[in-house]
């Protein structure tokens, strides 16, 4: 596509970006579009919409998402930080606006309307939040007088508070886990890490005791016969019906009864219609992306990249694990999408921004490319 002597921005990008990781991400995006055709028409029909309503809306967001993915991957580390700051400031403001005046959907105020489309600002804040926390923690050695832990906690507290007010306890838990992981990787003493972990567990306990929605889902997970485990039961039936090879595209039944078949339980639809083998391939793609990114960031000279890339991959990988874990009844039910696969424009753009930043921060340095070219010349 580009020669190694091409000095254009795209030429340098092509020879420095991880093309294997890029390919895996694009495969996930295309697969998400394909699975949207399988999962969403029955949901649209039940809601009195055109059968391909969700498919068309997903297609509308797909091209911008690819643009965000490629555009973000073209940036350097400094530009990534500036982009994250802008997205975080605007996104937090929009989260506040959604809480104050946004529509109430399923008991939550998480969305704002922009150009006829509903946008969930917290989805876009997630990767920006991780990048900014990683940058703050990376300044510990370069700026010893900078109160990095206080600033990182203040940013987390603001984001978590807005998430709880929406409310969105699942995303709060996810952000908390990744934030604690970043603190641990940045060298926070084990005692403080453990103390913060205990505080997070106490917070979960309070949510269980005082938030009926959380109580019902946890009770249904541990005592299915006493709680409402309808969606998880149907998801497990879908996997049993699909077996290894699946019942065939369009032959699934779970999507006709599950209200969130195109979002939270799309993995169950895939398992029923395309089989366990395809589900394992999807799992393998997510694992490949995460492990590939971690290997590229390991040992990097820049402490910011050593923190930001694992943080972004944690939020990407953990969200995938939580979604798939819920679908196979390993975790309590939680409204969390499967990145690139589930329906949702905000989720798609968020995943594209996350992986675009990972691709950017794991690009090879031009010096490494030139050394590789010289070694090839010497060998020939």
C-alpha positions as CSV (number, residue, x, y, z in Angstrom):
1,X,0.0,0.0,0.0
2,X,2.8,2.4,1.0
3,X,6.5,2.1,0.3
4,X,8.9,2.3,3.3
5,X,10.3,5.5,2.0
6,X,6.9,7.2,2.0
7,X,7.2,10.2,4.3
8,X,3.5,11.1,4.3
9,X,1.5,10.9,7.5
10,X,-0.3,7.8,6.3
11,X,2.9,6.3,5.0
12,X,4.5,6.6,8.4
13,X,1.3,5.4,10.1
14,X,1.1,2.3,7.9
15,X,4.7,1.2,8.8
16,X,4.5,2.0,12.5
17,X,1.0,0.9,13.5
18,X,0.3,-2.7,14.6
19,X,-1.5,-4.0,11.6
20,X,-2.4,-7.3,13.2
21,X,-4.1,-5.5,16.1
22,X,-5.8,-3.1,13.6
23,X,-7.0,-6.1,11.5
24,X,-8.5,-7.8,14.6
25,X,-10.3,-4.7,15.6
26,X,-11.8,-4.1,12.2
27,X,-12.9,-7.8,12.1
28,X,-14.8,-7.2,15.4
29,X,-16.4,-4.1,13.9
30,X,-17.6,-5.9,10.8
31,X,-18.7,-8.9,12.9
32,X,-20.8,-6.5,15.0
33,X,-22.6,-5.3,11.9
34,X,-23.2,-8.8,10.8
35,X,-24.6,-9.9,14.2
36,X,-26.8,-6.8,14.3
37,X,-28.7,-8.3,11.3
38,X,-29.2,-11.5,13.3
39,X,-30.2,-10.0,16.7
40,X,-32.0,-6.7,16.2
41,X,-34.9,-7.1,13.8
42,X,-37.2,-9.0,16.3
43,X,-36.5,-6.4,19.0
44,X,-37.4,-3.6,16.5
45,X,-40.5,-5.5,15.5
46,X,-41.6,-5.8,19.2
47,X,-41.1,-2.0,19.6
48,X,-43.2,-1.2,16.6
49,X,-40.2,0.0,14.5
50,X,-39.1,-1.0,11.1
51,X,-37.4,-4.4,11.2
52,X,-33.9,-3.0,10.2
53,X,-34.2,0.2,12.4
54,X,-31.3,-0.8,14.7
55,X,-29.2,-2.2,11.8
56,X,-29.4,1.1,9.9
57,X,-28.6,3.2,12.9
58,X,-25.6,1.0,13.7
59,X,-24.5,1.4,10.1
60,X,-24.8,5.2,10.5
61,X,-22.3,5.0,13.4
62,X,-20.0,2.5,11.8
63,X,-18.2,4.8,9.4
64,X,-17.7,7.6,12.0
65,X,-16.4,4.9,14.3
66,X,-13.8,3.7,11.7
67,X,-12.9,7.4,11.2
68,X,-12.4,7.8,15.0
69,X,-10.3,4.6,15.1
70,X,-8.0,5.6,12.3
71,X,-7.9,9.3,13.1
72,X,-7.0,8.7,16.7
73,X,-4.3,6.1,15.8
74,X,-2.6,8.8,13.7
75,X,-2.0,11.0,16.7
76,X,1.1,11.1,18.9
77,X,1.2,10.7,22.7
78,X,0.9,14.4,23.3
79,X,-2.0,14.8,21.0
80,X,-3.7,11.8,22.6
81,X,-3.5,13.5,26.0
82,X,-4.9,16.8,24.6
83,X,-7.8,14.9,22.9
84,X,-8.5,13.1,26.1
85,X,-8.6,16.3,28.1
86,X,-11.1,17.9,25.6
87,X,-13.3,14.7,25.5
88,X,-13.3,14.4,29.3
89,X,-14.2,18.1,30.0
90,X,-17.0,18.1,27.3
91,X,-18.2,14.6,28.3
92,X,-18.4,15.4,32.0
93,X,-20.4,18.5,31.3
94,X,-22.8,16.5,29.1
95,X,-23.1,13.9,31.8
96,X,-24.2,16.6,34.2
97,X,-26.6,18.0,31.6
98,X,-28.1,14.5,31.1
99,X,-28.7,14.1,34.9
100,X,-30.4,17.5,35.1
101,X,-32.5,17.5,32.0
102,X,-32.0,14.3,30.0
103,X,-34.7,11.8,29.2
104,X,-35.4,9.0,31.8
105,X,-34.9,5.6,30.1
106,X,-35.3,2.5,32.2
107,X,-35.0,4.6,35.3
108,X,-31.7,6.2,34.4
109,X,-30.7,9.6,32.9
110,X,-27.6,8.8,30.9
111,X,-28.4,10.2,27.5
112,X,-28.4,13.5,25.6
113,X,-30.0,14.1,22.2
114,X,-27.7,15.4,19.5
115,X,-28.9,15.7,15.9
116,X,-31.8,13.3,16.4
117,X,-29.5,10.6,17.9
118,X,-29.1,9.7,21.6
119,X,-25.6,9.9,22.9
120,X,-24.3,8.4,26.2
121,X,-21.5,10.8,27.2
122,X,-20.1,8.5,29.9
123,X,-19.1,6.0,27.3
124,X,-16.8,8.6,25.7
125,X,-15.5,9.8,29.0
126,X,-14.3,6.3,30.0
127,X,-11.2,6.1,27.7
128,X,-10.4,9.8,28.2
129,X,-10.6,9.3,32.0
130,X,-8.1,6.4,31.8
131,X,-5.7,8.4,29.7
132,X,-5.8,11.4,32.0
133,X,-5.3,9.3,35.2
134,X,-2.4,7.5,33.5
135,X,-0.8,10.8,32.6
136,X,-1.2,12.2,36.2
137,X,0.3,9.1,37.7
138,X,3.2,9.1,35.2
139,X,4.2,12.5,36.4
140,X,5.2,11.2,39.8
141,X,8.9,11.0,39.0
142,X,9.1,13.9,36.6
143,X,7.3,16.3,38.9
144,X,7.8,15.1,42.5
145,X,6.0,18.1,43.9
146,X,2.8,17.5,41.9
147,X,0.0,15.9,44.1
148,X,-0.6,13.2,41.5
149,X,-2.6,10.9,43.7
150,X,-4.8,13.6,45.0
151,X,-5.6,14.8,41.5
152,X,-6.2,11.3,40.2
153,X,-8.6,10.7,43.1
154,X,-10.4,14.0,42.5
155,X,-10.9,13.1,38.8
156,X,-12.1,9.6,39.8
157,X,-14.5,11.0,42.4
158,X,-16.0,13.4,40.0
159,X,-16.5,10.7,37.3
160,X,-17.8,8.2,39.8
161,X,-20.2,10.7,41.4
162,X,-21.8,11.5,38.0
163,X,-22.1,7.8,37.2
164,X,-23.8,7.1,40.5
165,X,-26.2,10.0,40.0
166,X,-27.4,8.7,36.6
167,X,-27.4,5.9,38.1
168,X,-25.0,3.5,36.4
169,X,-23.5,1.2,39.0
170,X,-22.0,-1.2,36.5
171,X,-19.9,1.5,34.8
172,X,-18.9,2.8,38.3
173,X,-17.6,-0.6,39.3
174,X,-15.7,-0.9,36.0
175,X,-14.1,2.5,36.3
176,X,-13.2,1.8,39.9
177,X,-11.5,-1.5,39.0
178,X,-9.4,0.1,36.3
179,X,-8.6,3.1,38.4
180,X,-7.3,0.8,41.2
181,X,-5.4,-1.2,38.7
182,X,-3.6,2.0,37.4
183,X,-2.8,3.0,41.0
184,X,-1.3,-0.4,41.6
185,X,0.8,-0.3,38.4
186,X,2.0,3.2,39.2
187,X,3.6,1.9,42.4
188,X,1.0,2.9,45.1
189,X,2.0,1.0,48.3
190,X,0.2,-2.3,48.7
191,X,-1.4,-1.1,52.0
192,X,-3.1,1.9,50.3
193,X,-4.1,-0.3,47.4
194,X,-5.7,-2.8,49.7
195,X,-7.4,0.0,51.7
196,X,-8.9,1.4,48.5
197,X,-10.0,-2.0,47.5
198,X,-11.8,-2.6,50.8
199,X,-13.5,0.8,50.4
200,X,-14.7,-0.3,47.0
201,X,-16.1,-3.6,48.4
202,X,-17.8,-1.6,51.2
203,X,-19.4,0.6,48.5
204,X,-20.7,-2.5,46.7
205,X,-22.1,-3.7,50.0
206,X,-24.0,-0.4,50.5
207,X,-25.3,-0.6,47.0
208,X,-26.6,-4.1,47.7
209,X,-28.3,-3.0,50.9
210,X,-29.8,0.2,49.8
211,X,-30.3,0.0,46.0
212,X,-33.2,-2.3,45.2
213,X,-32.1,-2.7,41.5
214,X,-28.6,-4.0,42.6
215,X,-30.1,-6.2,45.4
216,X,-32.5,-7.9,42.9
217,X,-29.8,-8.7,40.4
218,X,-27.4,-10.1,43.0
219,X,-30.1,-12.1,44.7
220,X,-31.2,-13.5,41.3
221,X,-27.7,-14.6,40.6
222,X,-27.1,-16.4,43.8
223,X,-30.7,-17.6,44.3
224,X,-32.2,-18.1,40.8
225,X,-35.2,-19.8,42.2
226,X,-36.1,-16.8,44.4
227,X,-35.1,-14.0,42.0
228,X,-36.0,-12.9,38.5
229,X,-33.4,-14.7,36.4
230,X,-35.5,-14.8,33.2
231,X,-32.9,-13.2,30.9
232,X,-30.0,-15.3,32.2
233,X,-32.1,-18.5,32.0
234,X,-33.1,-17.8,28.4
235,X,-29.4,-17.0,27.5
236,X,-28.3,-20.4,28.8
237,X,-31.1,-22.1,26.9
238,X,-29.8,-20.3,23.8
239,X,-26.3,-21.7,24.2
240,X,-27.7,-25.2,24.8
241,X,-29.9,-24.9,21.7
242,X,-27.1,-23.6,19.5
243,X,-24.5,-26.3,20.5
244,X,-21.1,-26.2,18.8
245,X,-22.3,-25.2,15.3
246,X,-25.4,-23.2,15.9
247,X,-29.0,-23.5,14.8
248,X,-28.3,-21.3,11.7
249,X,-28.6,-17.6,10.9
250,X,-32.2,-16.4,11.6
251,X,-33.2,-19.7,13.3
252,X,-32.7,-18.5,16.9
253,X,-35.5,-18.1,19.3
254,X,-34.0,-16.2,22.2
255,X,-34.0,-12.9,20.4
256,X,-37.8,-13.1,20.1
257,X,-38.2,-12.9,23.9
258,X,-35.2,-11.1,25.3
259,X,-35.7,-7.3,25.4
260,X,-32.0,-6.7,25.3
261,X,-31.1,-9.3,22.7
262,X,-29.3,-6.8,20.5
263,X,-27.3,-5.2,23.3
264,X,-26.6,-6.9,26.6
265,X,-27.4,-10.4,25.4
266,X,-26.2,-10.4,21.8
267,X,-23.5,-13.0,22.8
268,X,-26.4,-15.4,23.6
269,X,-27.9,-14.8,20.2
270,X,-24.6,-15.5,18.5
271,X,-24.2,-18.7,20.5
272,X,-27.7,-19.9,19.5
273,X,-27.5,-19.1,15.8
274,X,-23.8,-19.4,15.0
275,X,-22.6,-21.8,17.7
276,X,-20.1,-22.1,20.5
277,X,-17.2,-22.2,18.0
278,X,-18.0,-18.7,16.7
279,X,-18.3,-17.5,20.3
280,X,-14.9,-18.9,21.1
281,X,-13.5,-17.2,18.0
282,X,-14.9,-13.9,19.3
283,X,-13.4,-14.5,22.7
284,X,-10.0,-15.3,21.0
285,X,-10.1,-12.0,19.1
286,X,-10.7,-10.0,22.3
287,X,-7.9,-12.0,24.0
288,X,-5.5,-11.4,21.0
289,X,-6.2,-7.6,21.0
290,X,-5.6,-7.3,24.8
291,X,-2.5,-9.5,24.9
292,X,-1.0,-8.0,21.7
293,X,-1.4,-4.5,23.1
294,X,0.1,-5.4,26.5
295,X,3.1,-7.0,24.8
296,X,3.7,-3.8,22.7
297,X,3.5,-1.6,25.8
298,X,5.6,-3.8,28.1
299,X,9.0,-2.2,28.8
300,X,8.2,1.0,26.9
301,X,10.5,3.9,27.9
302,X,7.6,6.3,28.4
303,X,5.9,5.7,31.8
304,X,2.7,7.3,30.4
305,X,2.4,4.7,27.7
306,X,3.3,1.9,30.2
307,X,0.2,3.0,32.2
308,X,-2.2,4.3,29.6
309,X,-2.1,1.2,27.3
310,X,-2.8,-1.4,30.0
311,X,-5.5,0.9,31.4
312,X,-7.3,1.2,28.1
313,X,-7.0,-2.5,27.5
314,X,-8.3,-3.2,31.0
315,X,-11.5,-1.2,30.4
316,X,-11.9,-2.8,26.9
317,X,-11.2,-6.3,28.0
318,X,-13.0,-6.2,31.3
319,X,-16.2,-4.9,29.6
320,X,-16.0,-7.8,27.2
321,X,-15.4,-10.3,30.0
322,X,-18.3,-8.9,32.0
323,X,-20.7,-9.0,29.1
324,X,-19.8,-12.6,28.1
325,X,-19.7,-13.6,31.8
326,X,-23.3,-12.4,32.3
327,X,-24.4,-14.2,29.1
328,X,-23.0,-17.6,30.4
329,X,-24.3,-17.0,33.9
330,X,-20.9,-16.6,35.5
331,X,-21.7,-13.0,36.7
332,X,-24.8,-11.2,37.9
333,X,-26.8,-9.5,35.2
334,X,-25.6,-6.1,34.3
335,X,-26.5,-3.8,31.4
336,X,-23.1,-3.7,29.8
337,X,-22.4,-3.9,26.0
338,X,-20.0,-6.2,24.2
339,X,-17.5,-3.8,22.6
340,X,-17.9,-3.5,18.8
341,X,-20.5,-6.3,18.8
342,X,-23.5,-5.0,20.7
343,X,-25.8,-2.4,19.2
344,X,-25.2,1.2,20.3
345,X,-23.6,4.2,18.7
346,X,-22.1,5.5,21.9
347,X,-20.6,2.2,22.7
348,X,-19.2,1.8,19.2
349,X,-17.6,5.3,19.2
350,X,-16.2,4.7,22.7
351,X,-14.6,1.4,21.7
352,X,-13.2,3.0,18.6
353,X,-11.7,5.9,20.6
354,X,-10.2,3.4,23.1
355,X,-8.6,1.2,20.5
356,X,-7.5,4.1,18.4
357,X,-5.6,5.4,21.4
358,X,-4.1,2.0,22.0
359,X,-3.0,1.7,18.3
360,X,-1.5,5.2,18.5
361,X,0.4,4.6,21.8
362,X,1.8,1.3,20.6
363,X,3.1,2.4,17.2
364,X,6.7,1.6,16.6
365,X,9.2,4.5,16.6
366,X,10.6,5.4,13.2
367,X,14.1,4.7,14.6
368,X,13.1,1.1,15.2
369,X,11.8,0.9,11.6
370,X,15.1,2.2,10.2
371,X,17.1,-0.2,12.3
372,X,14.9,-3.1,11.0
373,X,15.4,-1.9,7.4
374,X,19.2,-1.7,7.9
375,X,19.3,-5.2,9.5
376,X,17.4,-6.6,6.5
377,X,19.8,-4.9,4.1
378,X,22.8,-6.3,5.9
379,X,21.3,-9.8,5.9
380,X,20.7,-9.6,2.2
